[in-house]
């Protein structure tokens, strides 16, 4: 067996040398300088990070493709450079095998096997193709050129490139373990009997939240362009009370409510729409637009067409009663535990650091200092780090749900992390890293129509759709099927 392995390695080495010699025999052209520039641009993934930054400017599938590509590069780079090169030391091709004009001024000194450049290039392309085959086809020739440039400039053997490419494909595909590919298919919903068809926004009352998106763009002008006859409001201190008053004062009564803002604003307007039995017009204007994305609204142009035709559906909503008081509706998620603390800290840090860096810093701080909560969940006592409740059922079943295929199940998605298991934090971290949290004893998942949670001890705050709510000890969650009509 060992003889066969050694023979195979010798044969591969001979093939490598023959291919390098054939590459060296190619005549000198301007392509040589281009490939040298291209291979240098891909050092440390700079080329791919630049491409990802450009792609991320466009929302939706293109931005998801860019983010998945960056994640895939991280896996590929770690596998090739931190693992592969350490386990399989190999000399790089001798510089004398290639003419001088081909050689890089600064040759790498690490192990030749596998090619990290090829791993990152193929990982990025594979990840892009998973979200958008068209983007994958556009980037694939560039990735192939980067991979070949490593042989052309004499810093890698062809088998190094082949191994790096295999690592790249695997790195791209493995991202699905933590992050399912976006299908861009709206969640299933209840069919509607009829929604009023509205021309030019007549009878439409819209709540527009200026600066709710990542770019701080006020959506008011765009709303006026598509619906010149609509009444546009901007949120005041008590948004819900403001909306109720506007509905009561309107003559005639509004035919529909509209909202342009983040998920917190959407949840507040959706609650009023459900209570007043008015259909909802969604204009994606927040940073993430989770609810609009799941409903199937990708921009004001498509929702304007649905509004004219009276097309739409009915979706489920969920609400939580806090200490027997008024209901707090949510369209995406509610949570108890460290998350509300993280939201408050993130808001404090955002002005200085920006939303995403502030969110990461807040998460690290809260997780390092969080204390478990003693709570009774549907009459069963548990010690819990965090509890999440989703409106509808989410996928995947691990700790970070990213897709919601159903908004008509009449169920809530409940997930919590137990703290009464030995080494629970360590198990949680390892399970999350390995993408196997759904098999861990620390992780619990339920799909229920109702959930009663009682906190034993001092009151805590609840967060709904990213907004921090009031303090309480008893939280009663309920799903409400077909509670809201939405144009789509």
N, C-alpha and C positions, 0 to 999 in steps of 0.2 A: 504493500500500500504506500509506504513512504517513498519507495523508488518511483512509483507512478506520480506521486505528488512532485518530487524533485524533477522528474522528466517533464511534467507539465509546466513547471516554473521555468525550466531551461528553454522549452519551446516558446513560451510566452515572451521570454527575454529576447530570443532571436527574432521573433515577429516584431517586437518593439524596435529593435535596432534597424531592421529592414525598412520599417515605416518611417523612422526618423531620417534615414539616409535618403529615401525617396523624397521626403519633404525638403531636405537640404538641397536636392538637385533641381528644385524649381527655380526658374530664372528670376532675377531681381526685378521687381515692379514697385509701383507706388503702394500696392497692397501691403508690402512689408512694413512700411511706416504706419499705415493705418492699423494693422494688427498689433504693432507695438504700443501705439497710443490706446487702443481698445483694451489690451490686457492690463495696462497700467491703470486705466480708469476703473477697472473692476477690483482693484486692490481694496481689501477690507470692506467689500460690498458697496463702495461709494456709488458706482454706476446704478446698482439696483435700488439703493435707497433714494437716489435722485428720481428715478423713474417712478417709484412708489409715491414720492411726495407730489409729483405732478398728477398721478392718477387719483390720489386721495382728495384732490380739489373737487372732483365730481362725486356727488352723493350716490347712494344706492349700490348697485352691483360693482361698479368700478372701484369705489372706495373699499368695499369689502374685499375685492380681489387684491388691492394694494396691501391692506392690512394682513391678509392671509399670506401674501408673498413675503412680507417682512418676518412674520412668525416662522415660516418655513425656512428662511435663510438662517434664523437663529438655530433651529434644530440641525440643519445641514452643516453649518459652520462648526458647531460644537462636536458633531459626530466625526467630521473629517479632521479637524485640527486638534481637538483635545483628546480624541480617542484613537482614530485611525492612524494618525502620524506617530503616536506614541507606541502603538502596538506593532506597527509594521514599518520599521526604519528602512529606508531605501535611498541609495545615492541618486542624485539627479543626473540627467544626461551630461556627458562631458561637453564643455563649451566648444571644443575643437570639432565636434561633429557638425557644427553649423557655421556658415560664413559669418564674418564679423558684423556685417550690416544687419543681421537678424538678431544678434544677441542683445539681451537687456543690459543696461549699464549697471544696474544693481540686481544681481541674481539672488533669489531666496536661498537660505541655508538650512531650512527645515527639511524633514523627510519628504521625499518626492511622492510617496504613496499615502493616501490618495490625493487627487487634486482638489484643493479647497475652492479654487475659483470655479471649477466645473460643478462642484456640489452646490454652491450658492446659485449659480446661473440656472441650473436645471431645477433646483428647488423653487426658485422664484417663478420660473415659467410654468412649472407643474401647478403651483398654487393658483396662479392667474387663470390657467386653463380650466381649473375646477370650478371657478366662479363665472368665468367668461371665456368660452372657447375662442371667440374672435380675438380677444386680447392675447391669449396664449399663442395664437397663430402669428400675430404681429411681432411678439417678443421672441418667439422661438429662433428665428434666424440670427438675432443678436446674441442669444445665449449660445447657439452652436458656434458662432464666430469666436466668442470668448473662450469656449472650451478648446477649439482648435488652436487658438492663438497661444495656448500654453505649450503645445507641441511645436508650433511654428517658430516660437522664440527660444526653444531649446531648454525650457525649465521643467518639462514633464515628459514622461514616456506616455505613449498612447494608452497603455493599460491603466495608468494613473488617472487619465481623463475618463476612461470607461468606468472605473470604480467610483470616481467622484460623481459621475452622472447617475449611477445607480443609487448612491446615497441621496442625491438630490431628489430623485423621483420618490424614494421612500419618505424623505422628510416632508415633501409636499402632501403626500397621501396621508401621512400620520396625523396631520393637523385636523383631519375629520374626527379623530378620536375625542378631541376637546371641543371642536367647533364644526358642527355639521354645515355642509355647503348650503348656501342660500338658494332656494328654488324660485324666488320671486313670484310665488303663487299665493294669492290671498288666502287667509284662513277661511275654513268653511263657516258658513253663517246660516241663520234661519232665513228662508225666503220671505220677502215682504209682500203684502197684498197690494199696497199702493203708497207711493210717496208723492207729494205735490210737485209738479213740474214748475220751475221758477225761471222766468226770463229776466236777465239783466239785474238779478238780485232783488227784485221787488218783493217785499214781505220778508226779507232776510235780515236778521239781527246778528251782527258779527262782533265777537270779542277778539281784538287784535292786541297781542302783547309785544310792544316794540322791544327789540334787542333780545328776544328769547333765543335766537339761534347762535351758532358759534361765531358768526361774522357780525352779529349785532345789527342786522338789517331789519328795518321797520317794514312789515308786510302791508301796511295800510295802502300805499300807492298801488301795489299790484292788485289788491282787493277792489279798489276803486276802478281800476282798468277793466276788470272782468265783470264786476257787478256794480255799475254806477248808481243804481237805485237802492243799494243796501245801506242800512244804518250801521255805522262802525263805532264801537266803543273801545276805550282803553281801560285796562283794569285799575281800579282804585283799591282802597284798603281792604274792604270786604267784597270781593269779586262776586260771590254768590248772591249776596243781598243786592248788589248793584244790578245784576242780571234780572233778578225777580222784579225789582222796581221798574226796570226798563220794559219788561214784558207787560206788566200791569198798566204802564202809562201809554203803551203803544196803541195807536188807533189807525187801522184795524190791528187785531192781534197778529203777531208775527207767524208766518207759515213755517219757519225753520230757524234754528239757531246755528251760527257758524263760529268757528274758533280757529285762530292762527296763533300758535304758540307752542311751548314745550308740553311735555306730558302732564306736568302739574296743572297747567292752565286747561289743557284738554280735559282732564279728570273733573275739574270744577264745573266747566261748561257742560260736559256730558251728564253730570249729576243733575243739573238744572233741567236739561233737555229731557232726561228720563222722568223727572218728577212732573214736568209740565206737558208731557206727552208730545214733544216736538222732535222732529227728525234733526240730525246733526250733520252739518257740513264741515268736513275736516280739511284744513289747509296746512300741510306740513311746514312748520316754521320754527321748530325746535332744533336742538343739537342732534338728538337721536331719532325722534319721531317713531318710537316703538309701536304705539297703537295705530298710527296712520299706516305704517308699513305692513302690519299684520292685517289690517282691514283691507288693504289693497289700494291705498291712495298714495300716488307717487308725486303729485304736483297739482297746482291749482288748475292747470289746463284740463286734466282728465276729470277732476271733480266738477269743473264747470260744465263739461259735457253731460255728466251724470245728473247734474242739477236741472239742466234744460229738459232732459228726457224723463226725469222722475225715477231714475234707476238707483237701486240701493238694496240694502238687506237689513235684517235685525240681528243684533249681537248681544251676547250676555254681558252683564256688568256684575261686579261684586261690591259689597259694602261691609263696613265694620262698625259695630256699636261699641262705644267706649264708656264703660261704667254705667251702662244703661241710658246714656245720653243720646244726642242726635247722631244720625248715621254719617259716616265718612265714606264716600264712594271712591273706588279706584278702578282704573281701566287696565292697568298692568300688574303691579305688585304692591304688596304691603309687607312690612317686615318689623320684627322685634329683635332686640339685642344690640350688637355693636353697630349695625348699619345706621340707625338714626344719629348716633354720635359721630360717625364718619361723615354724614351729610353736613352736620353743623360745622365740623372742623374744616371740611372742604370749602364751605362758603366763606369762612374766615381767610383761608389761604388763597382763594381764587384770584383776588385782585392783584396779588403780588406775583403769583406763580403761573396763573392760567388754570383753566378748569381741569385738564387731564393731569398735569403734574401735581396739582393740588389734591386731586382725587387719589392718586397713588400714594402721596405722602400721608394723607389722612388715613388711608387703609392700613398702612404699616404701623402708624402710631396707635390706632385703635386696637388692632389685633394684638399688639405687644402688651397692652394694658387692660384688655377686656376681661371681665369677670363673668363666669357662667350664671345663668338665671335659673332659679327653681320655679318651675311652672307646671300647672296641671293642664294637660291637653286632652280634651274630651274625656275627662274623669280619670286620666292616668297621669301620675306624677313623673316628671322628668327633670333632669338637670341639663340645660341646653345652652350652647354658645350663641347661636343665632337661629331665627325662625323666619322663613319666607312663605308668603301666601300669594299665589298667582291667580289672576282672573283668567280662567280657562286652563287648558292643559298645555304644558310646555315640553319641548325637546331640546337637548337630550336629557336623560334622567340623572346626570351628574350634578355637580354643584353649580355650574354656570349655564343655566338654560338660555338658549339663544333664539329659538324658533317657536312659534305658536301656531300649530296647524289647525286648531279648532277654536272657534268662538261661539259654538253652539252646543257644547257638551253639557252645559248646566253644572259644571264641576269647577272646583278650585284646586290648584296644584300646590300642595303643602310640602315643604322640605325643611328639615331642621338637623342641626349638628349636635349630637349628644356629647355631654361633658362628663357623663358618669361611667365612661370606659377608660381603662388604663391607657396612658399616653395618647389621649384623645386628640390633642393638638397635633402631635407628630403623625398620628395615623391620618388625620385630616389632610395635612400638607402632603404626605406621601401619596395618598389616594388621589388628591387633586392633580399632582404632578404626573402620576402614572395614568390618569384618565380612568381610574377604576374606583372612583369614590362611591359609585352606586353599589359596589360589592362590599363596602366597608361597614363594619358594625357601628361606626360613628355617624353614619348617614342614614336618615329615615325619609321615606317619600310616601305621601298619601295623595289620593284624589278623592275629594269629598264635596258634598253639597253644603255642609255646615261645619263649623269649627268653633269650639269654645276654648279660650285660653285664659287662665287665671294666673297672674303673677303673685307669688308668695314673697312678701317683703315690701319694700318701698315701691311707689309707682314708677313706671318707666314710660318713655315716649314711643309712639309708633311712627313709622314713616310710610307714607303712601305715595306711590309714583314719584319718588325722589324728594318729596316735601315732608319736612318734619311736622308731626301732629302733636296733639295734646298728651299730657300725662294720664296714665290710667293703670288699674290693676286687673280689670276684666275686659276682655276683648271678644266679642261675638261676631264671627265672620259668616256671611251668607252669600251664596251665589244667586243671582236673579236672572233666569233665562229670558232671552229675547227682550231685554229691558229697553233697548235703544235702537232706533232706526238710523242708519247711516247711509249717506249717498256714496256710491262707488261705481 
